[in-house]
Amino acid sequence: MARENGSITVQAVEGLSFLEVLNGCLSCGVIFIDEHERLVSVTPEAARILALDLPAVLGQPCDALPSPLASFIHDALTADKPLRDHDVEVHLGEGTTAVVRVNVLRLLAPRRHPGAIAILNDVTSARRLEFDIGRLDRLANIGVLSASIAHEIRNALVAIKTFTQATLARQPGAELGEVAQRELKRIESIVGQMLKFSGSSEPKFGPVRINEILDHSLRLAQHQMTQKAIRLRREYQAPTDWVNGDDFQLEQAFVNLILNAVEAMGVGGTLTLSTHLLTPEELPAALRDVTPMPQLRVTVSDTGVGIPAENLGRVFEPFFTTKREGTGLGLAITRRILEEHHAVISVESEVNRGASFCAFFAPLNR
């Protein structure tokens, strides 16, 4: 066998039988295709990479391979030069995919039309590693950006707070001024942690009432709810709603959940906020051994588009979003805040039947 201008000339009369010798020592997959674009030989490693039934594909047309790979090999057979280091994404069935790096060289055999040899390397794990590294880089960049933005916002807040306090001094009891002052404090709390990714600031814990936090959170979503004529159901049924927490951070978490619910609904949807105190038997099995026991369940439910089953496990991942202009940070921040409050969050959903986010807290005895 000799190499000539990027092709391989096969000298042996018997053709391709030498592949049997290489099968045991090749870490890559190798496929031989004859001049009629039939699969003459497929190594076990190539069959594993492509999830092929080896006996069933031998002798079959190249179309028996996954379609992107078959098209690539066809192009190589008609090209005047080898095609190298091309990454092809192939679907293996049951929703799984693999990324295969392909090199195709034409075979030039005496007294025969040329065939080709395809060399396959599974680079799926490498691609996933690249994605994870890229995500970590973005997280690091978010941290640096957040710290610089927090500094600038804090400087601007000094002037705004001074103006608000002066206005309240002239008009004591002005409702709008009190709302503005409270929201300025909430913004300060948000800036102090800046999306919970730029630092490790600790929440300021104290006894707080979940019902009051939910009501404050609703006020910030009232405009969007009015625009969509969304109905509100409050079902505050827990006999006690006291928890140990930071009210500003918890408000941020519930604002994220409520706004997500509003965005998921069309006109005339229903938003339900509920609190229940569960018995140990009513808790999910995974929470029954947690100390202190998280028996206070807070639920934010909507009647919106729902979440596909394949996305349920990823909704709390940073940067994962299905929204065109979404950042993928809202639910990640919410989970981070709840984890710092030793609370657990879960989600249940069906497509076109809405979603329910449940947060489980350990109640305070008061």
Secondary structure as GFF3:
##gff-version 3
##sequence-region A 1 366
A	DSSP	beta_strand	2	4	.	.	.	ID=ss1
A	DSSP	beta_strand	7	9	.	.	.	ID=ss2
A	DSSP	alpha_helix	19	22	.	.	.	ID=ss3
A	DSSP	beta_strand	29	33	.	.	.	ID=ss4
A	DSSP	beta_strand	39	42	.	.	.	ID=ss5
A	DSSP	alpha_helix	44	50	.	.	.	ID=ss6
A	DSSP	alpha_helix	54	57	.	.	.	ID=ss7
A	DSSP	three_ten_helix	62	64	.	.	.	ID=ss8
A	DSSP	alpha_helix	67	78	.	.	.	ID=ss9
A	DSSP	beta_strand	83	93	.	.	.	ID=ss10
A	DSSP	beta_strand	96	108	.	.	.	ID=ss11
A	DSSP	beta_strand	115	122	.	.	.	ID=ss12
A	DSSP	alpha_helix	124	170	.	.	.	ID=ss13
A	DSSP	alpha_helix	175	193	.	.	.	ID=ss14
A	DSSP	beta_strand	206	209	.	.	.	ID=ss15
A	DSSP	alpha_helix	210	227	.	.	.	ID=ss16
A	DSSP	beta_strand	231	236	.	.	.	ID=ss17
A	DSSP	beta_strand	242	245	.	.	.	ID=ss18
A	DSSP	alpha_helix	247	264	.	.	.	ID=ss19
A	DSSP	beta_strand	270	277	.	.	.	ID=ss20
A	DSSP	three_ten_helix	280	282	.	.	.	ID=ss21
A	DSSP	three_ten_helix	285	287	.	.	.	ID=ss22
A	DSSP	beta_strand	296	301	.	.	.	ID=ss23
A	DSSP	three_ten_helix	309	314	.	.	.	ID=ss24
A	DSSP	alpha_helix	330	340	.	.	.	ID=ss25
A	DSSP	beta_strand	344	349	.	.	.	ID=ss26
A	DSSP	beta_strand	355	361	.	.	.	ID=ss27
###
